[in-house]
Amino acid sequence: KVGNVTSTTATCGGNITSDGGSAIKGRGVCYSTSENPTTADSKVVASSAGTGEFSCDITGLTKGTTYYVRAYAVNEIGTHYGAQNPLITFLVDPIDYIENGKNLAKSIPVRGKWDGENETCLHWAPVNCGYEEVGEVNTDSDHRLGLLYQWGYGDPTLAYYPKAAAIYYDSTTPSPWYNNSTIKGTASDTWNNNQGPCPDGWRLPSSAEFAVLSAGKNGSCGWVTSGTYAGNTGYKGAELFGGNTPTVAGTGVFFPAAGDRSNSYGAAANRGKYGYYWSSNHSGIDKEHASVLPLSSSSSDVSVGSSPCSFGFSVRCVADPK
């Protein structure tokens, strides 16, 4: 297994379930930029022998490089290898995602041609905007899926700001709820310099950035029914990878199906079935609309579309590498 990857380091390990009748005298991981590495390649020896789980810290890797890693074990019979796992170092190191003064987790750097030409990294927030642990807001609820944001009043000075509603899915239906006829905008409206509700240094992703990210989904790693999000498993949603290849489950950006709130009267719906994530773009047809990333349990496809900004949708922030 591979984890805690940075631009130059990673933690790798394995689990020896049987010694085959001969005591394990040594174990560790070996790695190489070529497939099927052996102990003749680079290796890190674990601090203990025997059966069971173990891990090793690999250092001195080259950023933006694909390695192949295998666990190994040595006994009197010989050297035995586990399954090969890919390890891709980041082009940049993860950064802290701090919201409302709380350091929630490290970012997920994703490779991609975000400008359509040059491959660089973009930091994706590890959780939805408005994330709260169990009991921090409501002792009876889990608010890890974040807030649902509605954009703007009818006042041009507030247009597309998240002022009308920023509430949790399990909160009481807001009253009043600002519908399509209430929320109006013009072609010159902006999304608060694309920062919206994101913390300082973070912003909303563009439609193009969502499209690049979703192009990297890999089979069942598109829509998943038991994904890992905020350190917990069992969430329905979609895991997307951008240019982080090969795409290994658990290494991409997981978007939970957080549901939405109606654009007419604010009722909550679709949790576990759909997720909609605001982008920074306006629709070219109607400036009251904004592009979203819909996630669907009925299809492995993840596409970018448009919906009225009077809906309540999720926000996942991004940050540009410095």
N, C-alpha and C positions, 0 to 999 in steps of 0.2 A: 504494500500500500504506500501511497505517496501523499504527503500533506505539508502544510506550512511552507509553501513555495514562495521564494522571493526572486530577485534578479540573479542572485549568486548562491543561494542556499536552498535546502529542502530537508524535510524529515521523512525517512523511509524505513520500512521494517517488514515484519512478517509474523507468522504464527506457526510454529512447529508443533503439529498435533501428535506425532509419533516419532520415536527414534529408530524404528525398524529393528529393534532388538540389539542395538549397539549405541552406547551413550554418546550424546552430542558433545563433541570436544570444542567446537567453535562454530560461530554463526555470525552473519552480518549481511551486508548488501554490496553488490557489485554493480557498476554502471559504466556506460560508454555511449558515445554518439552513434555507434553501430548496434544493430540489433543482436539479441541473445548474448549479452555480456557474460564473462566468466571472471573468476578470481584472478585471472592473468591480466585483466583490465583494472581500472581503478576500483578500489573497494574500501569499505569502512567496516571494521570488526566491532561487533557488539561487545559491550562491557561484561556480559555474562554468557555462559553457555547453557546447555540443557534445552528442554522443550518449553513450549508456551510462547506468548507474545514477546516481541522485542522491537526496539526502534533504534535508528542510527541517524545522526546529523551529518549531512553531506555539505561541505563548504567548498569554496573556490570554483564554483561553476561559472560558465560564461553566460551573460545575460542574453535573452532571446534565442536560446539554443534548445533543441530537442535532444534529450538523453533517453536511454532505455535502462531500466533498473530491474534487477532480480534479487530476491533474497536467496541466501545460500546457507547450508548447514554441512558441517564436516563431522564424520564419525570414522570408525575403523574401516568401514566398508568403502568410503570415498566421499566425494563432494556432491551434494544434491542441490538442485536449483528449484526455485518456485517459478510461478508464471511471470512473464515479462510485463512490466508496466511502463508506459511513457511518462516522461517528466519534461515539462516545458518551462524553462525559466522565463520570468517576466522581463519585458524591456525596461520597466521601471518598478520600483518597490511599492507595495501597497502603502496607503496613507490612512491616518485615522479619520473615521467619520464621526464628527462631533455635532450633536444636535441638542439644543437647549441645555448646553453645558455638560452633556453626558457623552462620554466616549463609548459608542455603541459597538464598534468592531472595525476591522480593517477593510479598506476598499477592495474591490475585485478588479485588478487591471486586465483589460481585454484588448487583444491585438485586433487591428482592423484598418482598412483603408477608409477612414472616416471622411476624408476630403475627396475620396474617389481615386486618389493617385498614390499617396505615400502611406505605407504601413507604419502606424504609430500605436501607442497605447492610450486608452481612455479609462479613467477611474469610474467604476460604477459603485454606487452606494450599496452596502451589504443588506440593507433593510428599506422598507417603504418609509416615506416621510411621515412623521407623526407617530413613529413606533413607540410603544410603551410595553413594559413587561406586565405580567399578571399582577393585578392589584394596585398598580401605580395610579390609575385613574379611577377604576371601578373594581372593587374587591371581588365582584362576581364575574368579571370578564377578562378575556385575554385579548389585548389590543396590539399584539405583535404585527398584525397586518396593516397597521397604520390608519391614518385619517383618510376620508374621502373628501375631495376638494371640488367646490363649485366656484367658477370664475366670474367675478365682477357683479356690480350693481348696474343700473341703467346710467348712473352718473359717469360721464366721460373721464372724470378725474380718477375714478376707481376702476375703470373698465379693465377686465381680465386680471385684476388682483384677487387673491383668494380671500375675499372679505365676506361674501354672502354666507358661506358655510364651509366649515372644516370640522367634520364630526366623525365619530366612530360608527361603524356599521351597526352596532347593537344599541346606539343611542336612540332616544325617542325621536320620532319623525319631526324634523325642524319645522317651526312655524314662525313667521311665514317662510315659504320656500319660493325662491325666485325662479319663475318659469321662463320660457322662451320669449314671451312678450315683455317681460320685465328687464331681462338682461340684453342690452344692445351694445354694439361696438361699431367702430368705423375702421376703414382700411389703415388708418394711421395708429390704431391702438397697438400697444406693445404689452408683453407679459412681464412687466416689472423688470425690464432688462434681462428677461429669460431666467431670472433667479426664482421668481415665484415664492413658494414657501420653503425653498431649499436653504440650508445654512450658508453663511458667508463662505465664499470660495467654491460653492457648488451651484449648479444650474439645472434647468430642465433639459433633457435630451432632445435633439431634433428628430424629425421624422426619418431623415436619412440615417442618423445614428441608430435608431431602432431597427431600420431595415437591414443595416450591416450586421447588427447583433443577431437578428432573427435568422439571417442567412446561414448562420453557423450551427443551427440545431442539428441533431444527429439522431434520426429514427425515434426511438422511444424516449430519448432525452429531450424531444420537443415537449409534448404534453405528457406529464407524469402524474401518477395518483398518490405517490408517497415520497415527495421531494423533501430535501433538507433545506430549511430556511431558519435563519437566526439560531442556528445550533440545534434545532429540533426537527425531527422527521415526521412524516405523515401528512404533509400539506399537498393539496392538489394545485397544479399550476404548470408552468413551463420553464424548462431550463434552457438557456441560450448561451452561445459560446463565441460568436463573432469569429475572429481568426485564430482563436486558441485551439489549435489542432495538434494531435488528434483529440476529438471531443470525448472526454471521459466523464461519466456521470459524477456529479459532486464537485466539478471544477469550474463550472460556468456560473452565470448569474441566474438565480432562481426567482421567478416572479409568481407569487401565490395568486390564486384565483380569489381575489379579495372582494368580489362583488361590486355593486354600484348603488347609487341612489337615483331615483326617478327624476327626470328633468321637469316633470309636471307638478308633483306634490311631495317629492323627497322620500318616498318609501324605499326601504332597503330590499335588495333582491340579488340573486345570482351568485351568492358566495359559494365557493366550491365548484362552480360551473363556468363562470367567466371572470376575467380580470381585465380592467381597462386602465391604461396608464397614459396620462397626459404627456404630450410632447410640447415643444416650444412653438410649433408651427400653427399658423392659421390656415384654414382651407382656402384654396384659391377661388372657390365659388361663393362662399358665404363667410364673412369675417366674424360671424358669431360662432363659428365652429372651430374646433381645434383637433389636430390629429391625435389618435390614440393607438395603443398597441393592444388589440383584443386577444385574449387567450381563451381557447375553447376546448371543452372536453369532447366535443363531437368531431374534432378534426385535429390532425397533427400539424396542420398549417398554422402559422402565426403571421398575421398581416397587419399592415398599417392602414387605418381608415380615418374617418372624421365623424364627430358627433357634436351636438350643441354644447356650448360651454356651461349651460345650465344643469348638465348632469353632475353628479358627484362621483368622481373617479380618483384613482390612486396616483401618487407621484413617486417616481424613483429618480433620485438626483445623480448627476455625473459631475466630474471635475476634470479639468484639463491638466496633464502633467506639467510641472513647472520646469 
